[in-house]
Amino acid sequence: MRNTLLEPVRHIIRWYFNQRPAQILAGAGKGIKWYPNASLLGFWRGSFESPKQVAIVESLAPGKVFYDLGANVGFYSVIASRLVGNTGKVVAFEPDPRNLTWLEKHKQINNFSNLVLMPFAVGNKEGFGRFMMELHPCLSHLSEEEGEGNVQIRKIDNLIAEGLIPPANIIKIDIEGGAYDAVLGAEQMIRKHHPIIFLAIDTDQDFVCMDLLKTWGYNFTSFFKGEFRGDYQGE
């Protein structure tokens, strides 16, 4: 009975401390300030997608430009921000307002002035689209259904042409089946600058994206379940 009575108190204590910034405990982000209740506990623990962390970190260096397509609450964005330094840039694309709130908090508490937040979905058109906000924000995505759009869609090539962002050296794409349209919207930049591409396969459409990139001279190797690294080999 005593343990039963204490359980609500333990929940309140855990809730209180989860509202306060801590530090990522391990992995590539160890020591970076983080809100444990932002999303998956694997982010805070540093155990989330360990092989992917290693693969991305090996590609980063001071001065590099990293695009995070599907930044979520900013796990890979803040890791990259620390590694590329003040001479580099991280551009985080995240249309889900729930994720964007935490992403902004993680930028601010770490004072990452090199982290640029883009509150858009990325695609092969300019305009608006229907964005499906799933129960878990990690799974939200653009919908192919017709209807009034509730999220702005931008083409990466246009953002570069407008001088809003620089071309990328490394791109992480994890946008729940939207990779094909995102890559088409960045075709000019990709075919000119040949960034390293980390592609998460979430749907069959993502395999179509990989096939497209292969026609542009990319070779893909698997480094984790459903995760591929693309390097330009020449057309």
Beta strands, then each sheet from edge to edge (+ up, - down):
strand 1: 22-23
strand 2: 33-34
strand 3: 65-69
strand 4: 89-93
strand 5: 115-118
strand 6: 121-122
strand 7: 127-129
strand 8: 131-132
strand 9: 141-142
strand 10: 151-154
strand 11: 170-173
strand 12: 196-200
strand 13: 218-224
strand 14: 227-232
sheet 1: 1+ 2-
sheet 2: 5+ 4+ 3+ 11+ 12+ 14- 13+
sheet 3: 6+ 10+ 7-
sheet 4: 8+ 9-
end
